């Protein structure tokens, strides 16, 4: 069985470390989400969303269709 859940109860500093890591990851996720929804990124996101449907797009190293 995984002993990781028992570590914060035996080592007080480990619980603090895990809490800080959780806060940092949450802040990164929120920052990334806000950045993705900013109006200035709308054009780039729309272009990227159309890439799978673009017939003229060739992956690196792929031979173009003729």
Secondary structure, DSSP 8 states (H G I E B T S, - for coil): ---HHHHHHH-HHHHHHHHHHHHHHHHHHHHHHHHHT-GGGHHHHHHHHHGGG-TT---TT-----
